Amino acid sequence: MSIQVTEPAAQWYIKELGLNHGDSIRFFVRYSSGGGLHPGFSLGIAVEPPQHPVLQHEAAGITFYMEDQDYWYLKGHDLQVKYLEEHDDIIYTYTEETQA
């Protein structure tokens, strides 16, 4: 399992959230009527420092991570966060985890 955030996506978060170099964004699981990887749940974000991260990735000086209690959501999958210039927004894509 991994989290990958493209540099353009990281720059979007910096602009939208007013982040500074060294800040952290937590991906967490929340109830949702929309669909994500699991029906009824989706990813939320919070600007807060890691406590017990199990996955993390740094892009543009920002640490993106997921805590231990949310690990189940991505189990067996990789998360890619990309910027969509035509919508000035980001998109999450999930792929089955690659085995090395």
Summary of the structure (lengths in Angstrom):
residues: 100
radius of gyration: 13.0
end to end distance: 11.2
largest distance: 37.1
contacts: 269
relative contact order: 0.29
helix: 18%
strand: 47%
